Amino acid sequence: MPSAPALEFRNVAKVFDGLRLFDDLSFGIGKGEFFVILGPSGCGKTTLLRLIAGLESVDGGDILLHGAPIHNVAPGDRGVAMVFQDYALYPHMSVADNLAFGLRNARVPADEISRRINDAARALAIEPFLDRKPGKLSGGQQQRVALARALVRRPDLLLMDEPLSSLDPALRLRTRRELAHISKTLAATTVMVTHDQVEAMTLASRIMVMHEHRIQQIGTPLEIFMRPANVFVAQFVGATPMNVLAGNLRQTARGKAGFDLDGTLIATAIKHPGLPESPSWRLGLRAEDITLTAPDAGQIRATVGFVERLGEQSWVHVVLGDGREVVATQTGVSQYSDGDAVGLSFDGARAHLFDADGMAYHADVS
């Protein structure tokens, strides 16, 4: 992110009914970024978007756009456009009139309105629909119209609130690709909120993971996935939650942290010296870092409890001797059945460690 962010939160606080949702919240978004705020329902991500748009007021701190405070500026004067989850199109107006409505109210000259509509319609491939009413369009087409209506305003900042959540899976995939293309073509600074990690991982230049109204981690999609800051991020981001197992730390002969899992030592690539004192430790491994073997060929014996066959891959849920569940992945259609005895081999070099507070420790990348 550039040293001078396009959008900046400085020590922002927000109170609802006496409950302090945000306290001293600070982060920045660079010009031209596609910044995604990711988190479960109720974590505060939509409230953040509404604070930026001016639909909610701050109770402390500053929100700056290009270095100028906007938290006390009227919503219509902030240079911000917002795409809502339900599109909020005027049903009695044509697509063209929907796009022009806000511009006419802002007294933009007619020839400029026409030029902006044509540019947005061309970019979003909605030119054939300009004379139609929204009710005659599919959900994906309406979504693109809503996006075009935001873009014709030439905003300094484009905000999107779960714009794909109401679409069916096939249309969501197609529209996600369109959004990715549009964001690169227009180089607009975009902030989108979603609870869908696939949207975040595929669209974002950077992701901010939220939980219980607090920032858990900010980073690129690969940073979030490969080096999660804590247990919550590790288990929230990924096709399946990261496997997290309690055990005891041991130092190996090479100075790395070994993890004792029920008498089996899993050698990690994490340096043991320098790890903080902690009353308990947990090992984290993603499903793709666990290999299913014959019962006597693995490091630990287990029993298959459930298999999810997804076509190109399978998620195999296995149960350890003490009842704990682990998920491993297989390429293609798994041949295992419920109740089969299997062995598990762990790729300790890709393991993560979590202390008693849930903070993560990773192997050096150098």
C-alpha positions, -999 to 999 in steps of 0.1 A, spaced: 0 0 0 13 35 -8 26 57 21 -3 80 16 -35 59 16 -65 68 -5 -88 60 25 -77 60 61 -93 52 94 -76 68 124 -87 57 158 -123 54 148 -149 45 174 -186 36 170 -212 31 197 -246 14 193 -271 15 222 -242 20 247 -222 -9 232 -188 1 219 -186 -18 186 -153 -2 174 -126 13 196 -94 29 182 -99 12 148 -71 22 124 -62 10 88 -55 24 54 -65 15 18 -42 24 -11 -53 41 -43 -66 16 -69 -68 -13 -44 -96 -38 -44 -98 -41 -6 -121 -68 8 -134 -68 43 -140 -104 52 -157 -119 82 -188 -138 96 -222 -122 100 -222 -97 129 -185 -89 128 -190 -53 119 -180 -53 83 -212 -36 69 -211 -10 97 -176 -1 85 -189 4 49 -218 25 62 -193 47 82 -174 53 50 -205 61 30 -218 84 57 -249 63 64 -237 60 100 -218 86 121 -185 80 139 -183 85 177 -146 92 177 -116 93 155 -113 103 118 -121 89 84 -100 106 56 -103 103 18 -71 115 0 -60 131 32 -92 151 38 -116 143 67 -150 131 54 -166 118 85 -185 151 90 -192 155 53 -227 148 39 -230 114 22 -237 130 -12 -206 152 -10 -181 125 -1 -172 113 -36 -183 78 -27 -207 55 -45 -222 24 -30 -236 -8 -45 -261 -24 -22 -268 -61 -18 -304 -58 -31 -294 -35 -61 -320 -9 -51 -330 -1 -87 -360 20 -96 -385 -6 -111 -405 20 -130 -375 34 -148 -355 21 -177 -319 10 -171 -307 42 -188 -329 64 -166 -317 45 -135 -281 53 -145 -290 90 -153 -311 97 -122 -284 107 -98 -265 126 -124 -295 147 -134 -301 155 -97 -265 167 -96 -271 189 -126 -245 171 -148 -249 183 -184 -269 161 -207 -241 153 -231 -218 143 -202 -246 121 -188 -249 103 -221 -212 99 -224 -208 84 -189 -238 60 -194 -224 48 -227 -189 43 -212 -203 23 -182 -227 3 -204 -198 -7 -227 -175 -17 -198 -202 -38 -181 -218 -52 -213 -252 -39 -206 -257 -18 -238 -285 -41 -250 -305 -35 -218 -305 3 -216 -342 6 -227 -354 -23 -205 -370 -21 -170 -351 -38 -142 -378 -64 -139 -370 -77 -173 -334 -84 -164 -317 -114 -147 -301 -111 -113 -267 -108 -128 -278 -82 -153 -294 -62 -125 -262 -64 -105 -242 -50 -134 -267 -22 -137 -263 -14 -100 -226 -13 -105 -229 9 -136 -251 33 -117 -223 37 -91 -196 40 -118 -213 68 -138 -209 90 -108 -171 87 -112 -166 82 -75 -133 85 -57 -143 54 -39 -166 25 -48 -182 6 -20 -199 -28 -25 -220 -45 2 -222 -83 -5 -230 -76 -42 -230 -113 -52 -248 -129 -23 -282 -132 -40 -269 -148 -72 -270 -185 -79 -236 -203 -79 -230 -203 -117 -240 -166 -120 -219 -157 -90 -188 -172 -106 -194 -154 -139 -201 -121 -122 -171 -125 -100 -150 -127 -131 -166 -96 -145 -159 -77 -113 -122 -88 -114 -119 -76 -150 -137 -43 -143 -116 -35 -113 -84 -39 -133 -98 -20 -163 -110 10 -143 -83 10 -117 -109 23 -92 -103 22 -55 -129 -4 -43 -140 -16 -8 -162 -47 -7 -176 -65 23 -184 -102 21 -185 -133 43 -176 -155 13 -139 -163 14 -138 -174 -22 -149 -139 -33 -122 -124 -11 -94 -147 -22 -102 -143 -59 -110 -105 -61 -89 -88 -34 -55 -71 -37 -57 -72 1 -80 -86 27 -90 -74 61 -103 -102 83 -128 -91 109 -141 -110 140 -162 -96 168 -157 -60 156 -119 -63 157 -93 -65 129 -77 -100 130 -53 -96 101 -47 -74 70 -27 -89 41 -27 -102 6 -48 -133 -1 -17 -155 0 -5 -140 32 -38 -146 49 -39 -182 37 -3 -192 41 5 -172 73 -27 -167 93 -22 -144 123 -42 -165 147 -65 -195 151 -96 -176 140 -81 -166 106 -66 -201 101 -100 -217 106 -121 -191 88 -100 -189 56 -97 -220 36 -119 -245 17 -122 -263 50 -111 -250 84 -75 -257 93 -71 -288 115 -60 -276 150 -49 -302 175 -37 -298 210 -4 -314 222 30 -307 237 61 -290 223 94 -306 221 127 -293 207 143 -315 180 180 -321 176 180 -295 148 166 -268 170 131 -269 154 99 -272 173 86 -308 174 50 -314 183 41 -344 204 7 -356 193 -3 -386 215 32 -400 215 39 -392 178 65 -365 173 57 -343 143 88 -323 133 79 -287 122 101 -262 104 95 -236 131 125 -226 152 120 -237 188 143 -210 204 124 -178 206 90 -193 210 73 -176 240 63 -194 272 28 -207 269 8 -231 291 -5 -249 261 2 -252 223 -17 -264 193 -6 -276 159 -23 -264 127 -23 -283 94 -45 -277 64 -63 -307 49 -40 -308 19 -10 -312 42 -23 -345 56 -19 -377 35 -41 -408 39 -23 -441 39 -27 -477 47 -34 -481 85 1 -492 94 19 -469 70 10 -436 86 22 -418 117 -12 -422 134 -41 -446 129 -76 -433 124 -111 -442 112 -130 -427 83 -161 -410 97 -175 -392 66 -165 -385 30 -175 -355 9 -170 -363 -28 -169 -331 -48 -158 -345 -81 -124 -330 -86 -115 -336 -50 -128 -353 -19 -128 -342 18 -122 -372 41 -132 -366 77 -114 -391 100 -116 -397 137 -85 -402 159 -84 -427 187 -93 -401 213 -124 -389 193 -109 -358 177 -117 -352 141 -92 -344 113 -100 -335 77 -77 -346 48 -81 -340 11 -77 -364 -18 -76 -356 -55 -105 -370 -74 -132 -393 -60 -121 -410 -28 -125 -447 -25 -127 -447 12 -160 -455 30 -173 -447 65 -157 -469 91 -125 -477 70 -93 -479 90 -66 -455 77 -32 -441 85 -24 -404 86 9 -388 76 15 -351 85 36 -327 65 53 -311 95 72 -287 73 39 -269 65 26 -269 101 17 -238 121 18 -234 159 -7 -215 181 -1 -205 216 -27 -204 244 -39 -170 232 -44 -183 197 -15 -163 182 2 -180 153 39 -189 147 52 -200 113 84 -212 97 108 -185 84 102 -179 47 138 -169 40 
